[in-house]
Amino acid sequence: MSIWDFFVWFFWIYIAIACIWIFITVIVDIFRDGSLNGWAKALWILFLVFVPFLAAFIYLIARGRSMAERSAARSREATAETTDYIRSVAGTSSAASEIESAKRLLDSGAITATEYDALKSNALRVPA
């Protein structure tokens, strides 16, 4: 086997992996697309099974822009959910802000002075 045979095999393996990646991406997008009804999804899948290269090219040409928009929207939603989760778990409140909110509750009459003292001492307690 010469070096050129190796490069030819490497090229064809690359092409095969790229095609498989495109087919999987198109199939996943078909099933995730909420604007397509069941019949349209079934027709696209049948088209992909019987004429895979032509179907993938037509799908990418006809629906490529909306495919990218759906992917970007999913990415934005995932980022927003992750950010919200991190903010909820991070515990951004400091001792001063907890004492301030407890003081507002005391001033409004929602809690008693003993409850305020308990909240204040809890906020000032240094975690172990």
C-alpha positions as CSV (number, residue, x, y, z in Angstrom):
1,M,0.0,0.0,0.0
2,S,1.5,3.3,-1.1
3,I,1.0,6.6,0.7
4,W,-1.4,7.7,-2.1
5,D,-3.6,4.7,-1.3
6,F,-3.6,5.7,2.3
7,F,-4.7,9.3,1.4
8,V,-7.5,7.9,-0.9
9,W,-8.8,5.7,1.9
10,F,-8.5,8.5,4.4
11,F,-10.5,10.8,2.0
12,W,-13.3,8.2,1.5
13,I,-13.5,7.5,5.3
14,Y,-13.8,11.3,5.9
15,I,-16.6,11.5,3.3
16,A,-18.5,8.6,4.8
17,I,-18.3,10.1,8.3
18,A,-19.4,13.5,7.0
19,C,-22.4,11.9,5.2
20,I,-23.4,10.0,8.3
21,W,-23.1,13.2,10.4
22,I,-25.3,15.1,7.9
23,F,-27.9,12.3,7.8
24,I,-28.1,12.2,11.6
25,T,-28.3,15.9,11.9
26,V,-31.1,16.1,9.3
27,I,-33.1,13.2,11.0
28,V,-32.7,14.8,14.4
29,D,-33.9,18.2,13.1
30,I,-36.9,16.6,11.4
31,F,-38.1,15.0,14.6
32,R,-37.4,18.2,16.7
33,D,-39.2,20.5,14.3
34,G,-42.5,21.5,15.8
35,S,-43.8,23.1,12.6
36,L,-43.8,19.8,10.6
37,N,-46.8,17.6,11.1
38,G,-46.5,13.8,11.4
39,W,-47.1,13.1,7.7
40,A,-44.5,15.6,6.6
41,K,-42.0,14.1,9.0
42,A,-42.8,10.6,7.7
43,L,-42.4,11.7,4.1
44,W,-39.0,13.4,4.8
45,I,-37.8,10.2,6.5
46,L,-39.0,8.0,3.6
47,F,-37.3,10.3,1.2
48,L,-34.1,10.1,3.3
49,V,-34.3,6.3,3.3
50,F,-34.8,5.8,-0.4
51,V,-32.8,8.7,-1.9
52,P,-30.5,9.7,1.0
53,F,-28.1,12.1,-0.7
54,L,-30.7,13.9,-2.8
55,A,-33.1,14.2,0.2
56,A,-30.4,15.5,2.5
57,F,-29.3,18.1,0.0
58,I,-32.9,19.2,-0.7
59,Y,-33.6,19.4,3.1
60,L,-30.5,21.5,3.7
61,I,-31.3,23.8,0.9
62,A,-35.0,24.1,1.7
63,R,-35.0,24.1,5.5
64,G,-31.3,25.0,6.3
65,R,-32.1,28.5,7.5
66,S,-34.9,27.4,9.8
67,M,-32.7,24.5,11.0
68,A,-30.0,27.0,12.1
69,E,-32.6,29.2,13.8
70,R,-34.1,26.3,15.7
71,S,-30.6,25.2,16.8
72,A,-29.8,28.8,17.9
73,A,-33.1,29.0,19.8
74,R,-32.4,25.7,21.6
75,S,-28.9,26.9,22.5
76,R,-30.3,30.2,23.9
77,E,-32.9,28.3,26.0
78,A,-30.2,26.0,27.4
79,T,-28.0,28.9,28.2
80,A,-30.8,30.8,29.9
81,E,-31.8,27.7,31.9
82,T,-28.2,27.1,33.0
83,T,-27.8,30.7,34.0
84,D,-31.0,30.7,36.0
85,Y,-30.0,27.4,37.7
86,I,-26.5,28.8,38.6
87,R,-28.0,32.0,40.0
88,S,-30.5,30.0,42.1
89,V,-27.8,27.7,43.5
90,A,-25.0,30.3,43.9
91,G,-26.5,32.0,47.0
92,T,-25.8,35.5,46.0
93,S,-27.2,37.0,49.2
94,S,-24.6,38.3,51.6
95,A,-25.0,38.7,55.4
96,A,-25.7,42.4,55.0
97,S,-28.5,41.9,52.5
98,E,-30.1,39.2,54.7
99,I,-30.0,41.5,57.7
100,E,-31.4,44.3,55.6
101,S,-34.3,42.2,54.4
102,A,-34.9,41.0,58.0
103,K,-34.9,44.7,59.2
104,R,-37.5,45.5,56.5
105,L,-39.7,42.6,57.7
106,L,-39.3,43.9,61.3
107,D,-40.2,47.4,60.3
108,S,-43.2,46.2,58.4
109,G,-44.4,44.2,61.4
110,A,-44.2,40.9,59.7
111,I,-41.8,39.4,62.3
112,T,-41.1,40.1,65.9
113,A,-37.9,41.4,67.5
114,T,-36.9,37.9,68.7
115,E,-37.4,36.6,65.1
116,Y,-35.3,39.5,63.8
117,D,-32.5,38.7,66.3
118,A,-32.6,35.0,65.2
119,L,-32.4,35.9,61.5
120,K,-29.6,38.4,62.3
121,S,-27.5,35.9,64.2
122,N,-28.1,33.3,61.5
123,A,-26.9,35.7,58.8
124,L,-23.8,36.6,60.9
125,R,-23.0,32.9,61.6
126,V,-19.9,31.9,59.7
127,P,-20.3,28.7,57.8
128,A,-18.1,25.8,58.9
